[in-house]
Amino acid sequence: MDDDGGVAFMVVVGGARISVEPPEAARLKARLRGVFSLLISIEPKGGAVKFLRLKVLLPAMGRSKWPVEDVVALDEGGRLLPLTRDGIEWNKLELVVPSKKATYIVEVVPPEKPSPPVFPERERIARHPSGLEAAICMWPSGKASALSLRFDDSHPTHLTIAIPELRRRGLKGTFMICPGLPDYIEHRSQWEAVAKEGDQEFANHTLHHKGARDDSEAEREIGEVAKYIRFLFPKATLIALNLGGGTRWTTKKPMRYFLEKYGLFYIPGSLGMDDIYGRRVEALRRHLERHIERGLWCRVHFHSIGKGMASSLETFRGALEVVEEYREKLWVAGMAEAYKYWRERLASRLVLKEVGKGRYLVRVSCETDPRVYDLPLTVELRLPTGWKGVKVTAIKGKDSPRVQCLKRGGTLVARFDIPPNGGTFLVLPGDALL
């Protein structure tokens, strides 16, 4: 093993770990060509091995994190090569190459459509010397955290147990469906009845949960499910994609191609609730508390539920009881809803300025496409001492928002929702609203 451009069977460069199998068959040399571009050279040692496996583990967090949706592999001539990804961890890559001296490139290609910008947190908060403060809330209605409950593989127990239990509590789940699997086909009418009710969210878990050997198979496995979900939910502007644990996806195209073509998004990271991991209800409680404390989006996932299943009924109901316990602090939302709000907020900026004595303008700009990112954002005002209430009026003829006031730690706080593309609002003292 070597580090930062050495020669060995395993090399670490810029946080990326590159190795070759079998390790005794070749030596590696690698270096960074750019921020997200690796140049990897192979020198076989001879022998009967005809093909080598190049394994690349890209950084998945921190400052050196790669945008794994945009990664491709090329040969020395710039031709795209089949690149295999893990279905869950897209930063785990594999490239099968001939056992001969050659150089390969693993790099990020800029997406045709840039992602929404991410502005610093300080640009979503503003304070005036008068004591008036304005901020874009972390989550709708000022909730401390968001929670998405995910259910994978369209198992029949989701219909018989999960959905009735969710509905009993007024909760929404995100159901990762595989419409090509026998379980779904057998219960298709029941799943479509759920979709018609509109109180749960469907997401793309691929047609057969089997991976893909090439671009055309990936197109079918991903694209057919996206089309089907949009048939069931015509107003869906974004759909969550999870390629499935234990699957492998070999494509020349970057995964971004499929995300953009079919209006999908990929978000890694979720707490598994299978009993095999042990003490799941306690783990969920700790997980929620950490996310509430930090204002983050919490995601958990279930597979089959019930006696002899991945999660027992006791575990599932216990988990829902924990969610109910923290309900006042949580926005329980489908994955697409939570993703939209999260991205809208990151792409937003807020300005507060005085335009006359006791008169202020709050201007919010949001650089996401409101045709896709269509959730309202929540703005919170901390009112100056002496204000008994507040009046908020939309500028330029838009409907003025409904304002909710409450006391928090002795301070009067007002919240109101604004359109997804932002707006400008006149703020001035008003009558007591409590």
C-alpha positions in Angstrom: 0.0 0.0 0.0 1.2 3.5 -0.7 -0.2 7.0 -0.3 -0.4 10.1 -2.5 0.7 8.9 -5.8 2.8 5.8 -4.9 3.1 2.5 -6.7 1.5 -0.6 -5.0 -1.5 -2.9 -5.3 -3.4 -0.3 -3.2 -3.1 3.5 -3.4 -4.8 6.3 -1.5 -5.0 9.6 -3.3 -6.9 12.6 -2.2 -9.0 10.5 0.1 -9.9 8.0 -2.7 -8.7 4.4 -2.2 -7.8 2.5 -5.3 -6.9 -1.2 -5.3 -6.5 -4.0 -7.9 -7.5 -7.7 -7.7 -5.9 -10.1 -7.7 -3.4 -8.0 -5.8 -0.4 -10.1 -6.9 -1.1 -9.6 -10.6 -0.4 -5.9 -11.0 1.0 -2.7 -9.6 -0.9 0.6 -9.4 0.1 4.2 -9.7 -2.5 7.0 -9.2 -2.6 10.7 -9.0 -5.2 13.5 -9.0 -5.6 15.4 -12.3 -8.0 17.8 -10.7 -10.4 18.1 -7.8 -12.5 15.2 -9.0 -10.3 13.5 -11.5 -8.2 10.4 -10.9 -5.5 9.1 -13.3 -4.9 5.4 -12.6 -2.1 3.5 -14.2 -1.8 -0.3 -14.2 1.4 -2.3 -14.8 0.7 -6.1 -14.8 3.4 -8.4 -13.4 2.7 -11.1 -16.0 1.1 -14.5 -15.5 -2.1 -16.1 -16.7 -4.5 -13.5 -15.4 -6.5 -12.0 -18.4 -8.6 -9.4 -16.6 -8.1 -7.2 -13.5 -10.6 -5.6 -11.2 -9.9 -2.0 -10.4 -11.8 -1.0 -7.2 -12.2 2.6 -6.3 -13.7 3.8 -3.0 -14.4 7.5 -3.3 -14.8 9.8 -0.2 -18.4 9.9 0.8 -18.4 12.7 3.3 -16.4 15.7 4.4 -14.7 18.4 2.3 -13.2 15.8 -0.1 -16.7 14.2 -0.8 -17.2 13.4 -4.5 -20.5 14.1 -6.3 -20.9 10.4 -7.0 -24.0 10.8 -9.3 -21.6 12.4 -11.9 -18.7 9.9 -11.9 -17.7 8.1 -15.1 -14.7 6.0 -16.2 -12.7 6.5 -19.4 -9.7 4.9 -21.2 -6.7 6.8 -22.4 -8.5 7.7 -25.6 -11.4 9.3 -23.7 -13.8 6.6 -24.4 -16.4 5.8 -21.8 -16.0 2.4 -20.1 -18.6 0.3 -18.2 -18.3 1.2 -14.5 -20.0 -0.9 -11.8 -21.5 0.8 -8.7 -22.9 -0.6 -5.5 -26.7 -0.2 -5.4 -26.6 1.6 -2.0 -23.2 3.2 -1.8 -22.6 4.8 -5.1 -19.1 5.8 -4.0 -18.0 2.1 -4.3 -16.9 1.6 -7.9 -15.4 -1.3 -9.9 -13.8 -1.4 -13.3 -12.9 -4.6 -15.1 -10.0 -4.1 -17.5 -7.6 -6.3 -19.5 -4.4 -7.3 -17.9 -2.1 -5.0 -19.8 -0.2 -1.8 -19.2 -2.7 1.0 -19.5 -4.0 4.2 -17.9 -7.6 4.9 -16.9 -9.5 8.0 -15.7 -12.2 8.1 -13.1 -13.7 11.6 -12.9 -16.7 13.7 -12.5 -18.4 15.1 -15.6 -20.3 18.4 -15.2 -24.1 17.8 -15.3 -25.9 19.4 -18.3 -28.3 21.0 -15.8 -26.5 22.4 -12.8 -27.7 21.5 -9.3 -29.4 24.3 -7.3 -26.9 26.4 -5.4 -26.1 26.1 -1.7 -25.7 29.4 0.1 -24.1 29.9 3.5 -26.4 29.6 6.5 -25.8 33.2 7.4 -27.6 34.3 4.3 -30.8 32.8 5.6 -30.8 34.9 8.8 -31.0 38.6 9.3 -31.1 40.9 12.3 -31.9 44.6 12.6 -30.7 46.9 15.4 -34.4 47.4 16.4 -34.5 43.9 17.7 -36.4 42.5 14.7 -35.0 39.2 13.4 -36.0 37.2 10.4 -35.0 33.7 9.3 -36.0 30.9 7.0 -37.0 28.0 9.2 -35.0 24.8 9.1 -38.3 22.9 8.4 -42.0 23.9 7.8 -43.9 25.4 10.6 -40.7 25.9 12.6 -40.4 22.1 13.3 -37.0 21.2 14.8 -36.4 18.2 12.5 -37.8 16.3 9.6 -38.5 12.6 9.6 -39.1 10.3 6.6 -40.3 6.7 7.2 -39.2 4.5 4.3 -40.5 1.0 3.4 -38.5 -1.0 0.9 -39.4 -3.8 -1.6 -43.2 -3.4 -1.7 -43.7 -6.3 0.7 -47.3 -7.4 1.3 -47.0 -6.6 5.0 -46.7 -2.9 4.1 -50.3 -3.2 2.9 -51.6 -5.2 5.8 -49.6 -3.7 8.7 -47.5 -0.6 7.8 -50.1 1.5 6.0 -53.0 0.8 8.5 -50.7 1.6 11.4 -49.5 4.8 9.7 -53.0 5.9 8.9 -54.2 5.3 12.4 -51.7 7.9 13.6 -52.0 10.3 10.7 -48.5 9.6 9.4 -47.1 9.4 5.9 -44.6 6.8 4.7 -42.5 6.5 1.6 -42.9 3.2 -0.1 -40.1 2.0 -2.3 -41.9 -0.1 -4.9 -40.6 -2.8 -7.2 -43.5 -3.2 -9.7 -41.9 -6.1 -11.6 -41.6 -8.4 -8.5 -44.2 -11.2 -8.0 -45.3 -9.7 -4.6 -46.2 -6.4 -6.2 -47.9 -8.0 -9.2 -50.1 -10.1 -7.0 -51.2 -7.1 -4.9 -51.1 -4.5 -7.7 -54.7 -3.4 -7.3 -54.2 -2.8 -3.6 -51.1 -0.7 -4.2 -52.9 1.3 -6.8 -55.8 1.8 -4.3 -53.3 3.2 -1.8 -51.9 5.6 -4.5 -55.5 6.7 -5.3 -56.0 7.7 -1.6 -53.0 10.0 -1.9 -51.9 10.0 1.7 -48.7 7.9 1.2 -45.7 8.5 -1.1 -44.4 6.0 -3.6 -40.7 5.9 -4.6 -38.5 4.1 -7.2 -36.8 0.9 -5.9 -36.3 -0.3 -9.6 -38.4 -2.8 -11.5 -36.9 -6.1 -10.2 -34.4 -5.1 -7.5 -31.7 -6.9 -9.4 -29.3 -4.3 -10.7 -28.3 -3.8 -14.3 -25.5 -5.1 -16.6 -25.6 -2.2 -19.0 -27.2 1.2 -19.8 -30.2 -0.3 -21.6 -31.0 -2.6 -18.7 -30.6 0.3 -16.2 -32.9 2.4 -18.4 -35.6 -0.3 -18.1 -35.2 -1.0 -14.4 -35.2 2.7 -13.5 -37.3 4.3 -16.2 -40.2 2.0 -16.2 -40.8 2.5 -12.5 -40.5 6.3 -12.8 -43.1 6.3 -15.6 -45.5 4.0 -13.6 -45.2 6.2 -10.4 -46.0 9.3 -12.4 -49.0 7.5 -13.9 -50.2 6.9 -10.3 -49.2 10.3 -9.1 -49.5 12.7 -12.1 -48.5 15.7 -9.9 -45.3 14.2 -8.7 -42.4 16.6 -9.7 -39.6 14.6 -7.9 -39.4 10.9 -7.0 -36.9 9.3 -4.6 -34.6 6.6 -6.1 -33.0 3.8 -4.2 -31.3 1.1 -6.3 -31.5 -1.5 -3.6 -29.1 -3.2 -1.3 -27.1 -6.1 -2.7 -27.4 -4.9 -6.3 -24.7 -3.9 -8.7 -25.2 -1.4 -11.6 -22.9 -1.4 -14.6 -23.3 1.6 -16.9 -21.2 3.9 -19.1 -23.5 6.8 -18.4 -23.3 8.6 -15.0 -26.2 8.0 -12.7 -27.0 11.7 -13.1 -28.3 10.8 -16.6 -31.1 8.7 -15.1 -31.9 11.1 -12.3 -32.4 14.0 -14.7 -34.2 12.1 -17.4 -36.8 10.7 -15.0 -37.1 13.4 -12.4 -35.5 11.4 -9.6 -33.2 12.2 -6.7 -30.8 10.1 -4.7 -30.1 10.7 -1.0 -27.9 8.2 0.9 -28.0 7.4 4.5 -30.8 5.9 6.6 -31.2 4.0 9.9 -32.1 0.4 9.3 -34.9 -1.0 11.5 -34.4 -4.7 10.9 -34.4 -6.6 14.2 -31.1 -8.3 13.3 -29.3 -5.0 14.1 -30.6 -5.1 17.7 -32.5 -2.7 20.0 -34.0 -0.8 17.2 -36.5 1.2 19.2 -33.8 2.6 21.4 -31.6 3.2 18.4 -34.4 5.2 16.8 -34.9 7.3 19.9 -31.2 8.2 20.0 -31.2 8.9 16.3 -34.2 11.2 16.5 -32.8 13.1 19.5 -29.5 13.8 17.6 -31.3 15.0 14.5 -33.7 17.2 16.5 -30.8 18.7 18.4 -29.0 19.6 15.1 -32.1 20.4 13.0 -31.4 17.6 10.5 -33.5 15.4 8.2 -33.8 12.0 9.8 -34.4 8.9 7.6 -35.2 5.4 8.7 -36.2 2.3 6.7 -38.1 -0.9 7.2 -38.4 -4.1 5.2 -41.0 -6.8 5.9 -43.0 -6.4 9.2 -44.6 -9.0 11.5 -44.0 -12.4 13.0 -40.8 -13.9 11.5 -40.2 -10.9 9.3 -37.3 -8.4 9.2 -39.0 -6.2 11.9 -41.4 -7.6 14.4 -44.7 -6.0 15.0 -43.5 -5.0 18.4 -40.5 -3.2 16.9 -42.6 -1.4 14.3 -45.3 -0.2 16.8 -42.6 0.7 19.3 -40.9 2.8 16.7 -44.1 4.6 15.8 -44.7 5.3 19.5 -41.3 7.0 19.7 -42.3 9.1 16.7 -45.5 10.1 18.4 -43.6 11.0 21.5 -41.5 13.5 19.5 -44.3 14.5 17.2 -44.5 18.2 18.2 -40.8 18.7 17.2 -41.0 16.6 14.0 -42.2 17.3 10.5 -43.1 13.7 9.3 -43.0 13.9 5.6 -42.5 11.8 2.5 -38.9 11.7 1.1 -39.8 13.9 -1.9 -41.4 16.5 0.3 -38.5 16.7 2.7 -36.0 16.7 -0.1 -37.8 19.6 -1.8 -37.9 21.8 1.3 -34.3 21.0 2.2 -33.0 21.9 -1.3 -35.2 25.0 -1.5 -34.0 26.3 1.8 -30.3 25.7 0.9 -30.8 27.7 -2.3 -32.5 30.6 -0.6 -31.3 34.0 0.8 -33.1 36.4 3.0 -32.6 40.2 3.3 -34.2 42.4 6.0 -34.1 46.2 5.8 -35.9 49.2 7.3 -37.9 51.3 4.8 -39.4 53.8 7.3 -40.0 54.2 11.0 -41.3 50.8 12.2 -41.6 49.5 8.6 -39.5 46.7 7.3 -39.1 44.7 4.2 -38.3 41.0 4.2 -37.1 39.7 0.9 -36.6 36.0 0.2 -35.1 34.8 -3.0 -34.9 31.1 -3.9 -32.9 29.8 -6.9 -34.7 26.4 -7.4 -37.2 25.9 -10.2 -40.7 26.4 -8.6 -42.1 24.0 -11.2 -40.2 21.2 -9.5 -39.4 22.5 -6.0 -43.0 23.5 -5.2 -43.2 23.6 -1.4 -43.7 26.8 0.5 -40.9 27.9 2.8 -41.6 29.0 6.3 -40.2 32.4 7.5 -39.9 33.2 11.2 -39.8 36.6 12.8 -38.6 37.4 16.3 -40.4 40.6 17.2 -38.8 43.6 19.0 -39.7 44.3 22.6 -42.9 46.3 22.8 -44.5 44.8 19.7 -47.9 43.2 20.6 -48.3 41.6 17.2 -47.3 42.0 13.6 -48.8 42.7 10.2 -47.3 41.0 7.1 -48.3 42.2 3.7 -47.1 40.7 0.4 -45.7 43.2 -2.1 -46.7 43.3 -5.8 -50.3 42.1 -5.4 -49.6 38.7 -4.1 -51.9 37.2 -1.5 -50.7 38.2 2.0 -49.7 35.2 4.1 -51.5 33.9 7.1 -49.4 34.8 10.2 -49.2 32.6 13.3 -47.8 34.2 16.5 -46.6 32.4 19.6 -44.5 33.1 22.7 -41.1 31.4 23.0 -38.9 32.1 26.0 -40.6 35.4 26.7 -40.2 36.6 23.1 -43.0 37.0 20.6 -42.4 35.0 17.5 -44.4 35.1 14.2 -44.3 32.5 11.4 -45.7 32.6 7.9 -45.3 30.6 4.7 -44.1 32.1 1.4 -44.2 30.8 -2.2 -41.4 28.4 -3.3 -39.8 31.1 -5.5 -39.7 33.6 -2.6 -41.2 37.0 -2.4 -41.0 40.4 -0.7 -43.1 41.3 2.3 -43.8 44.4 4.3 -43.6 43.9 8.1 -44.9 46.4 10.6 -46.3 46.3 14.2 -49.8 45.0 14.4 -52.5 44.2 16.9 -52.0 41.5 19.4 -52.3 38.1 17.7 -52.1 35.8 20.8 
